[in-house]
Amino acid sequence: MKKLSYSIFTLVYFLLCLIVILADYFDLKWTYYLSKPIVLILVFIFFKTRTSGVTGKMFKNLILAGFAFSCLGDTLLMFTEESELYFMGGLVAFLIAHVFYTSGFIKDMFDKRPWNQHWGQLAFATLMVVYGAEFFILNRISFGDFYLPVLIYCVAISMMGVSAVMRDKYKNPAGFYKVVAGALFFMISDSLLATNKFITPFDYSGPLILGTYFLAQYLIAVGCLVDMKKPVIL
């Protein structure tokens, strides 16, 4: 399969994301239903084709699985108005996606021994854990019946963030910082989603949640590619 260039992928990706965000904002349901799942399908295809023939097959497959379950989560969350079961299903799908992302980042850590972590990485990873814990503790009453699922999800996404931060940043800093930024935007997006659903709805929640989420997935995909194969011309 012919490899899609970074520039064409980036252009198509963000145009598609814009369509999804506008469709959601203006309540164009069928446009939204048809376009949203395609975003992560595009990421999956791009990542798979760009990594054909490179080393690190296990890492590649773990990240691809993360994209696949993210796509499933996207699809399920589109129908939350129909039933809360769809929200639960989406939560579980993204939980599994984070397990795969975390496993991939940990695999990357062990593949690049000896490690060269900086004390700032440990400090930033600690802040991620503190943020996740504080967000849950301060808002735990608002989660109601979703108390336990949200708790498990907060642990999972915090671990994903920590594993992204604690990778070796010196061997390939360009890839490292992109993945860390992606993990951070993922946490921001999920925090906004939880705030809007469980705590208090706010204006422009859709564009903010989707925008930070799509940026997160893009940065994780591109950062992992830079990490796997260099030099890469972006």
C-alpha positions as CSV (number, residue, x, y, z in Angstrom):
1,M,0.0,0.0,0.0
2,K,1.4,3.4,-1.0
3,K,2.4,5.5,2.0
4,L,0.5,8.7,2.6
5,S,2.7,11.8,3.0
6,Y,2.8,13.7,6.3
7,S,1.6,16.9,4.6
8,I,-1.4,15.4,2.8
9,F,-2.3,13.4,5.9
10,T,-2.2,16.5,8.1
11,L,-4.3,18.6,5.6
12,V,-6.9,15.9,5.2
13,Y,-7.0,15.1,8.9
14,F,-7.6,18.6,10.1
15,L,-10.1,19.3,7.4
16,L,-12.0,16.2,8.4
17,C,-11.8,17.2,12.1
18,L,-13.2,20.6,11.2
19,I,-16.1,19.0,9.4
20,V,-16.8,16.8,12.5
21,I,-16.6,19.8,14.9
22,L,-18.9,22.0,12.7
23,A,-21.4,19.1,12.2
24,D,-21.5,18.6,16.0
25,Y,-21.9,22.3,16.7
26,F,-24.7,22.9,14.2
27,D,-26.3,19.5,15.0
28,L,-25.9,18.1,11.5
29,K,-26.4,14.5,12.8
30,W,-25.8,12.5,9.6
31,T,-22.8,14.4,8.7
32,Y,-21.5,13.9,12.2
33,Y,-22.3,10.2,12.2
34,L,-20.6,9.6,8.9
35,S,-17.5,11.7,9.4
36,K,-16.5,11.2,13.0
37,P,-15.5,7.5,12.8
38,I,-13.4,8.2,9.7
39,V,-11.0,10.4,11.7
40,L,-9.4,7.5,13.6
41,I,-9.7,5.2,10.6
42,L,-7.6,7.7,8.7
43,V,-5.1,7.8,11.6
44,F,-5.0,4.0,11.7
45,I,-4.4,3.6,8.0
46,F,-1.7,6.4,8.0
47,F,0.1,4.9,10.9
48,K,0.0,1.4,9.6
49,T,1.3,2.3,6.1
50,R,4.0,4.6,7.4
51,T,5.3,1.9,9.7
52,S,5.4,-0.9,7.2
53,G,8.9,-2.4,7.1
54,V,10.2,-0.6,10.2
55,T,11.4,-2.3,13.4
56,G,9.4,-2.3,16.6
57,K,6.5,-4.5,15.5
58,M,5.1,-4.9,19.0
59,F,5.1,-1.2,19.7
60,K,3.5,-0.5,16.4
61,N,0.7,-3.1,17.0
62,L,0.0,-1.7,20.5
63,I,-0.4,1.8,19.2
64,L,-2.6,0.6,16.3
65,A,-4.8,-1.2,18.8
66,G,-5.1,2.1,20.7
67,F,-6.3,3.8,17.6
68,A,-8.7,1.0,16.8
69,F,-10.4,1.1,20.2
70,S,-10.4,4.9,20.1
71,C,-12.4,4.6,16.9
72,L,-14.8,2.2,18.6
73,G,-15.1,4.6,21.5
74,D,-15.8,7.5,19.1
75,T,-18.6,5.5,17.5
76,L,-20.3,4.5,20.7
77,L,-20.2,8.0,22.2
78,M,-22.1,9.3,19.2
79,F,-25.3,7.6,20.5
80,T,-25.2,8.5,24.2
81,E,-28.5,10.4,23.8
82,E,-30.1,7.0,23.0
83,S,-28.9,5.2,26.1
84,E,-26.3,5.6,28.9
85,L,-25.1,2.1,27.9
86,Y,-23.5,3.7,24.9
87,F,-21.6,6.1,27.1
88,M,-20.5,3.1,29.3
89,G,-19.4,1.2,26.2
90,G,-17.5,4.3,24.9
91,L,-15.8,4.6,28.3
92,V,-14.7,1.0,28.3
93,A,-13.4,1.3,24.7
94,F,-11.3,4.3,25.6
95,L,-10.1,2.6,28.7
96,I,-8.9,-0.3,26.6
97,A,-7.3,2.2,24.2
98,H,-5.4,3.8,27.1
99,V,-4.2,0.3,28.2
100,F,-2.8,-0.3,24.7
101,Y,-1.2,3.2,24.6
102,T,0.4,2.7,28.0
103,S,1.6,-0.7,27.1
104,G,3.2,0.7,23.9
105,F,4.9,3.5,25.8
106,I,6.2,1.1,28.4
107,K,7.5,-1.2,25.7
108,D,9.2,1.8,24.1
109,M,10.9,2.5,27.5
110,F,12.3,-1.0,27.8
111,D,13.5,-1.0,24.1
112,K,15.6,2.1,24.7
113,R,17.5,1.1,27.8
114,P,19.6,2.4,29.4
115,W,17.2,5.2,30.3
116,N,18.1,8.8,30.5
117,Q,15.2,10.4,32.4
118,H,15.5,13.9,33.7
119,W,14.2,14.9,37.1
120,G,11.7,17.2,35.4
121,Q,10.1,14.2,33.8
122,L,9.4,12.7,37.2
123,A,8.0,16.0,38.4
124,F,5.7,16.4,35.4
125,A,4.6,12.8,35.7
126,T,3.8,13.4,39.4
127,L,1.7,16.5,38.5
128,M,-0.3,14.3,36.0
129,V,-1.1,11.8,38.8
130,V,-2.0,14.6,41.2
131,Y,-4.2,16.3,38.7
132,G,-6.0,13.1,37.9
133,A,-6.5,12.3,41.6
134,E,-7.6,15.8,42.5
135,F,-10.1,16.0,39.6
136,F,-11.7,12.7,40.7
137,I,-11.7,13.5,44.4
138,L,-13.1,17.0,44.1
139,N,-15.9,15.9,41.7
140,R,-16.6,12.3,42.9
141,I,-20.1,13.1,44.2
142,S,-21.1,14.4,40.7
143,F,-20.3,11.1,39.0
144,G,-23.2,9.2,40.6
145,D,-23.6,5.7,39.2
146,F,-20.5,6.2,37.2
147,Y,-18.3,6.7,40.3
148,L,-16.4,3.4,39.9
149,P,-16.0,3.5,36.1
150,V,-14.8,7.1,36.2
151,L,-12.3,6.2,39.0
152,I,-10.9,3.3,36.9
153,Y,-10.7,5.6,33.8
154,C,-9.0,8.4,35.7
155,V,-6.3,5.8,36.9
156,A,-5.9,4.5,33.3
157,I,-5.5,7.9,31.6
158,S,-3.1,9.1,34.4
159,M,-1.0,6.0,33.8
160,M,-1.0,6.7,30.1
161,G,0.2,10.2,30.7
162,V,2.9,9.0,33.1
163,S,4.2,6.3,30.7
164,A,4.3,8.9,27.9
165,V,6.4,11.3,30.1
166,M,8.8,8.8,31.5
167,R,10.1,7.6,28.1
168,D,13.6,8.5,27.1
169,K,13.4,12.1,25.8
170,Y,17.1,12.4,24.7
171,K,17.3,9.7,22.0
172,N,14.5,11.3,20.0
173,P,13.3,14.6,21.6
174,A,11.0,15.5,18.6
175,G,9.0,12.4,19.0
176,F,9.0,12.5,22.8
177,Y,7.6,16.0,23.1
178,K,4.8,15.3,20.5
179,V,3.7,12.2,22.4
180,V,3.8,14.0,25.7
181,A,1.7,16.9,24.3
182,G,-0.7,14.3,22.9
183,A,-1.2,12.6,26.3
184,L,-1.7,16.0,27.9
185,F,-4.3,17.1,25.4
186,F,-6.0,13.7,25.9
187,M,-6.3,14.4,29.6
188,I,-7.6,17.9,29.0
189,S,-10.2,16.6,26.5
190,D,-11.5,13.9,28.9
191,S,-11.6,16.4,31.8
192,L,-13.7,18.7,29.7
193,L,-16.0,15.8,28.7
194,A,-16.4,14.8,32.3
195,T,-17.0,18.4,33.4
196,N,-19.7,18.9,30.7
197,K,-21.5,15.6,31.3
198,F,-21.3,15.2,35.1
199,I,-20.6,18.6,36.7
200,T,-21.8,21.6,34.8
201,P,-22.5,22.0,31.0
202,F,-20.6,24.9,29.5
203,D,-20.7,26.9,26.3
204,Y,-18.7,25.6,23.3
205,S,-18.1,22.3,25.0
206,G,-18.3,20.3,21.8
207,P,-15.6,22.2,19.9
208,L,-13.3,22.3,22.9
209,I,-13.7,18.6,23.7
210,L,-13.4,17.4,20.1
211,G,-10.6,19.9,19.2
212,T,-8.4,18.8,22.1
213,Y,-9.2,15.2,21.5
214,F,-8.4,15.3,17.7
215,L,-5.2,17.2,18.4
216,A,-4.2,14.6,21.0
217,Q,-4.6,11.7,18.6
218,Y,-2.7,13.5,15.9
219,L,0.3,14.3,18.2
220,I,0.4,10.7,19.5
221,A,0.4,9.3,16.0
222,V,3.0,11.6,14.5
223,G,5.1,11.5,17.7
224,C,5.2,7.7,17.7
225,L,6.2,7.7,14.0
226,V,9.0,10.1,14.6
227,D,10.1,8.0,17.5
228,M,10.1,4.8,15.4
229,K,11.8,5.9,12.3
230,K,14.2,8.8,11.9
231,P,15.2,10.9,10.2
232,V,11.6,11.9,9.3
233,I,10.8,14.9,7.2
234,L,7.6,16.5,8.4
